[in-house]
């Protein structure tokens, strides 16, 4: 059983983080996740030693990661991102994966599995971190937001599939067969979600929206649990189930209760971003191996190397394969946003360390580079876009530009 003081410290850190964002906002825009992880490192065993991870906290953190990926899946509007944009997104990620594994091979000393872990981590995009930034700054809606959603979705879905295939401990052929079976069942669930829902579903959603019943929220949680359980049964990474659950939830709510879908999502987001997601980030900081990073010069030097590789491996193909209708500054901003990574890097390195195919020093260097990417790259992307003048949406709605300055 967890020590009550540990959970109190974690929740205190999650409350302090937005206060620090507000306090520093006039001088520098620091993403919330950086403070959450930084405070976790501070109270963790390598600095103050106040908080120690245990089974209960780790379970809550796993739920937080699942909720983060679930919300990222919900954000994806596949109707908007399909077609040429989606094809370009897939090709950009495949090129990134090939290049990533190639450059990771000499870093790993020729170890194929370690090279795969490092290379896959270099291809991920922190869509769940980037989309709230774009939404808060008024850049999510419109052409740029749609393209970013497409490239970011593939940047999250691709690594999750790669982990399910090659880091599951099975032979690739067996993993591919199980993944295909999971895909067939998920496709059936999508077909079910697209069917008209009975009228009572919308009525019950509206009637219980402000009561203790909360039918729609409970339904969403059931759907998430079912997809997580399905992924677990097939021996796949649960993040794949969380992402699929987010996609299904969007289809169901927008089809069955379109007038209440945003309010239902707001309640789920309150549960996620108010409790589970920040808990995951703080625990990531607590479990961060700062000692291995600071006491190994080689690992410390790998941090800037990995940061540069993230931009080149992930951002390079995104820039080259971005839709032609985007301006050069928008393509550069897209590449920087797509290179922003952290949640999946933490997940991939954790799996690699657990399976003893990745050293804790390399894992700490990767996570350290990912933390810097979250701190630096979105700010550079925002600056690149703002230097070209207001976005199309800002021109239509001057209030959006004002909101972006506030952010």
C-alpha positions in Angstrom: 0.0 0.0 0.0 1.2 3.5 -0.9 2.5 5.9 1.8 -0.2 8.7 2.1 2.6 11.3 2.1 3.8 10.3 -1.3 0.4 10.8 -2.9 0.0 14.1 -1.1 3.3 15.3 -2.4 2.5 14.2 -6.0 -0.9 16.0 -5.9 0.8 19.1 -4.3 3.3 19.1 -7.1 0.4 18.9 -9.7 -1.2 21.9 -8.1 2.0 23.9 -7.8 2.9 23.3 -11.5 0.1 25.5 -13.0 0.9 28.2 -10.4 4.5 28.2 -11.6 3.3 28.5 -15.2 1.2 31.5 -14.3 4.0 33.1 -12.3 6.6 32.7 -15.1 4.2 33.3 -18.0 5.0 37.0 -18.4 8.7 36.3 -18.8 8.9 32.9 -20.5 6.4 30.4 -21.8 7.2 27.2 -20.0 4.9 24.2 -20.9 3.1 22.8 -17.9 4.5 19.3 -18.3 8.1 20.7 -17.8 7.2 21.9 -14.3 5.3 18.7 -13.5 8.3 16.5 -14.4 10.7 19.0 -12.8 8.9 19.0 -9.5 8.7 15.2 -9.7 12.5 15.1 -10.0 12.8 17.6 -7.1 10.8 15.5 -4.7 12.1 12.2 -6.0 14.8 10.0 -4.6 17.7 11.6 -6.5 17.2 15.1 -5.0 15.1 15.6 -1.9 14.1 12.0 -1.4 10.7 12.8 -0.2 8.7 10.6 -2.6 9.3 7.0 -3.5 7.4 5.2 -6.3 5.3 2.2 -5.3 2.8 -0.1 -6.9 -0.3 2.0 -6.2 1.4 5.2 -7.5 2.7 3.4 -10.5 -0.8 2.0 -11.3 -2.3 5.5 -11.1 0.6 6.8 -13.3 -0.2 4.0 -15.9 -3.8 5.1 -15.9 -2.7 8.7 -16.4 -0.6 7.7 -19.4 -3.6 5.7 -20.8 -5.8 8.8 -20.3 -3.3 11.0 -22.0 -3.2 8.8 -25.1 -7.0 8.3 -25.0 -7.5 12.1 -25.1 -5.0 12.3 -27.9 -7.0 9.7 -29.9 -10.2 11.6 -29.2 -8.7 14.8 -30.7 -8.1 13.1 -34.1 -10.7 14.0 -36.7 -10.0 11.3 -39.3 -12.6 12.8 -41.6 -10.4 15.9 -41.8 -7.0 14.3 -41.9 -7.7 11.5 -44.5 -6.5 11.6 -48.1 -3.2 13.2 -49.2 -2.5 14.7 -45.8 -2.8 11.3 -44.1 -0.6 9.6 -46.7 2.1 12.2 -46.3 1.9 11.7 -42.5 2.4 7.9 -42.8 5.3 8.2 -45.3 7.0 10.8 -43.1 6.8 8.5 -40.1 8.1 5.5 -42.0 11.0 7.5 -43.3 11.7 8.7 -39.8 11.6 5.1 -38.5 14.1 3.9 -41.1 16.5 6.8 -40.5 16.1 6.6 -36.7 17.0 2.9 -36.5 19.9 3.6 -38.9 21.4 6.4 -36.8 20.7 4.5 -33.6 22.6 1.4 -34.7 26.1 2.8 -34.1 25.0 4.4 -30.8 23.8 1.1 -29.6 27.1 -0.6 -30.5 25.4 -2.7 -33.1 22.7 -4.1 -30.8 19.6 -4.5 -33.0 17.0 -4.4 -30.3 18.6 -1.4 -28.5 18.8 0.4 -31.9 15.1 -0.3 -32.5 14.1 1.1 -29.1 16.2 4.3 -29.6 15.1 4.7 -33.2 11.4 4.3 -32.4 11.7 6.8 -29.5 13.2 9.3 -32.0 10.1 9.1 -34.2 7.4 9.9 -31.6 5.3 13.0 -31.3 3.8 14.3 -28.1 0.4 15.0 -29.6 -1.3 15.1 -26.3 1.1 17.8 -25.2 1.1 19.8 -28.5 -2.6 19.9 -29.2 -3.5 21.7 -25.9 -0.8 24.3 -26.7 -2.3 24.8 -30.2 -5.8 24.9 -28.8 -4.9 27.4 -26.1 -3.2 29.7 -28.6 -6.0 29.5 -31.2 -4.0 27.6 -33.8 -5.8 24.2 -33.6 -8.7 25.0 -35.9 -7.9 25.6 -39.5 -5.5 24.1 -42.1 -2.4 24.1 -39.9 -4.2 22.5 -37.0 -5.6 19.8 -39.3 -2.2 19.0 -40.8 -0.6 19.0 -37.3 -3.3 16.6 -36.0 -2.6 14.2 -38.9 1.2 14.2 -38.6 0.9 14.1 -34.8 -1.6 11.2 -34.8 0.7 9.1 -37.0 3.6 10.1 -34.7 1.8 8.6 -31.8 0.0 5.7 -33.4 3.1 4.5 -35.4 5.4 4.1 -32.3 2.6 2.4 -30.4 2.2 -0.2 -33.2 5.9 -0.6 -33.5 6.2 -1.4 -29.8 3.3 -3.8 -30.1 5.0 -5.6 -32.9 8.6 -5.8 -31.8 8.8 -5.1 -28.1 6.1 -7.5 -26.9 8.6 -10.3 -26.3 7.0 -12.4 -29.2 8.3 -13.2 -32.6 7.4 -10.4 -35.1 5.2 -12.7 -37.1 3.1 -13.8 -34.1 2.9 -10.2 -32.9 1.7 -9.1 -36.4 -1.0 -11.7 -36.4 -2.3 -10.6 -33.0 -2.1 -7.0 -34.1 -4.1 -7.8 -37.2 -6.8 -9.6 -35.1 -6.9 -6.6 -32.8 -7.3 -4.4 -35.8 -10.2 -6.5 -37.2 -12.1 -6.2 -33.8 -11.4 -2.5 -33.6 -12.6 -2.1 -37.2 -15.8 -3.9 -36.2 -16.1 -1.5 -33.2 -15.7 1.5 -35.5 -18.5 0.1 -37.7 -20.7 -0.3 -34.7 -19.8 3.3 -33.5 -20.8 4.7 -36.9 -24.3 3.1 -36.8 -27.1 5.3 -35.6 -27.6 5.1 -31.8 -31.0 4.6 -30.3 -32.8 7.9 -29.3 -32.7 6.9 -25.6 -28.9 7.2 -25.6 -29.0 10.9 -26.3 -31.9 11.5 -24.0 -30.2 9.6 -21.1 -26.9 11.5 -21.8 -28.6 14.9 -21.5 -30.8 13.9 -18.5 -27.8 12.6 -16.4 -25.2 15.2 -17.6 -25.7 17.3 -14.4 -26.7 14.6 -12.0 -24.9 11.9 -10.1 -25.8 9.4 -12.9 -23.3 10.8 -15.4 -24.3 8.1 -17.9 -22.1 9.3 -20.8 -19.0 9.7 -18.7 -19.4 6.2 -17.3 -20.0 4.9 -20.8 -16.7 6.5 -21.9 -14.8 5.0 -19.0 -16.3 1.5 -19.8 -15.2 1.9 -23.5 -11.7 2.8 -22.4 -11.5 -0.1 -20.0 -12.8 -2.5 -22.7 -10.2 -1.4 -25.2 -7.4 -1.5 -22.6 -8.5 -5.0 -21.7 -8.7 -6.1 -25.3 -5.2 -4.9 -26.0 -4.0 -6.7 -22.8 -5.7 -10.0 -23.9 -3.9 -9.8 -27.2 -0.6 -9.2 -25.5 -0.3 -5.7 -27.1 0.7 -2.5 -25.5 -2.2 -1.0 -23.7 -1.5 2.4 -25.2 -2.8 1.0 -28.5 -6.1 0.2 -26.8 -6.2 3.7 -25.2 -5.7 5.4 -28.6 -8.4 3.2 -30.2 -10.8 4.0 -27.3 -10.3 7.7 -27.9 -11.1 7.4 -31.6 -14.2 5.2 -30.9 -15.4 7.6 -28.2 -15.3 10.5 -30.6 -17.3 8.6 -33.2 -19.9 7.4 -30.7 -20.5 10.8 -29.0 -20.5 12.9 -32.1 -22.9 10.4 -33.7 -25.2 9.7 -30.8 -25.2 12.9 -28.7 -23.7 15.7 -30.8 -25.1 18.5 -28.7 -23.7 17.1 -25.5 -20.4 15.6 -26.8 -18.2 18.7 -26.0 -19.6 18.9 -22.4 -19.1 15.2 -21.9 -15.5 15.5 -23.1 -15.0 18.4 -20.8 -15.9 16.2 -17.9 -13.5 13.5 -19.0 -10.8 16.0 -19.6 -11.3 17.4 -16.1 -10.7 13.9 -14.7 -7.7 13.4 -17.0 -5.9 16.7 -16.9 -7.1 17.5 -13.4 -5.8 14.3 -11.8 -4.5 11.3 -13.8 -2.3 13.0 -16.5 -0.4 15.3 -14.1 0.1 12.4 -11.8 1.7 10.5 -14.6 4.1 13.4 -15.4 5.1 13.9 -11.8 5.7 10.2 -11.3 7.8 10.3 -14.5 10.0 12.9 -12.8 10.2 10.9 -9.6 11.4 7.8 -11.5 13.8 9.8 -13.7 17.3 8.4 -13.2 19.0 11.7 -12.5 22.0 10.0 -10.8 22.8 7.9 -13.9 22.6 11.0 -16.1 24.8 13.3 -14.0 27.4 10.7 -13.0 28.0 9.4 -16.5 29.6 11.9 -18.9 28.8 9.8 -21.9 25.1 9.8 -21.0 25.1 13.5 -20.3 26.7 14.2 -23.7 24.0 12.0 -25.3 21.3 14.5 -24.3 22.1 17.2 -26.9 22.9 14.4 -29.4 19.5 12.9 -29.0 17.8 16.3 -29.1 19.5 17.1 -32.4 18.6 13.6 -33.7 14.9 14.1 -32.7 14.7 17.3 -34.8 16.6 15.7 -37.8 15.0 12.2 -37.7 11.4 13.3 -37.0 11.4 16.9 -38.1 13.3 16.5 -41.3 10.9 14.1 -43.1 7.9 16.0 -41.8 9.3 19.2 -43.3 10.1 17.6 -46.6 6.7 15.7 -46.9 4.5 18.4 -45.5 1.6 19.4 -47.8 2.7 21.8 -50.5 0.0 24.4 -49.7 1.8 25.2 -46.4 4.3 28.1 -46.4 7.9 27.5 -45.5 7.5 29.0 -42.0 4.4 26.8 -41.4 6.3 23.7 -42.6 9.2 24.6 -40.3 6.7 25.1 -37.4 5.1 21.8 -38.3 8.4 20.0 -38.1 9.3 21.5 -34.7 5.9 20.6 -33.3 6.1 17.1 -34.7 9.6 16.7 -33.1 8.2 17.5 -29.7 8.1 14.3 -27.7 8.0 12.9 -24.2 5.1 10.6 -23.2 5.9 7.9 -25.6 9.6 8.3 -25.1 9.1 7.7 -21.4 6.9 4.7 -22.2 9.3 3.2 -24.8 12.4 3.6 -22.7 10.6 2.1 -19.7 9.8 -1.0 -21.8 13.3 -1.1 -23.1 14.8 -1.0 -19.6 12.3 -3.5 -18.2 13.2 -5.9 -21.0 16.9 -5.3 -20.5 17.5 -4.1 -24.1 18.2 -0.5 -23.1 20.6 0.8 -20.4 19.3 3.2 -17.8 21.9 5.8 -18.8 20.7 5.8 -22.4 17.1 5.9 -21.2 17.8 8.9 -19.0 19.5 10.7 -21.8 16.5 10.1 -24.1 14.0 11.3 -21.6 16.2 14.3 -20.8 16.3 15.2 -24.5 12.5 14.7 -24.7 12.0 17.0 -21.8 14.1 19.7 -23.5 12.1 19.2 -26.7 8.9 19.9 -24.8 10.4 23.0 -23.3 12.1 24.5 -26.4 10.6 23.2 -29.7 7.0 24.4 -29.3 8.2 27.8 -28.3 10.4 28.0 -31.4 7.5 26.8 -33.5 5.2 29.4 -32.0 7.8 32.1 -32.7 8.3 30.9 -36.3 4.5 31.1 -37.0 4.0 34.4 -35.2 6.8 36.0 -37.2 4.8 35.5 -40.4 1.8 37.5 -39.1 -1.6 36.3 -37.7 -3.0 33.0 -38.8 -6.0 32.8 -41.0 -8.3 32.1 -38.0 -6.8 35.0 -36.1 -7.5 37.3 -39.1 -11.2 36.2 -39.0 -11.4 36.4 -35.2 -9.2 39.1 -33.6 -10.1 37.7 -30.2 -8.1 34.6 -30.9 -4.9 36.5 -31.4 -5.5 38.2 -28.1 -6.0 34.8 -26.4 -2.7 33.5 -28.0 -0.8 36.5 -26.5 -2.3 35.6 -23.1 -1.2 32.1 -23.5 
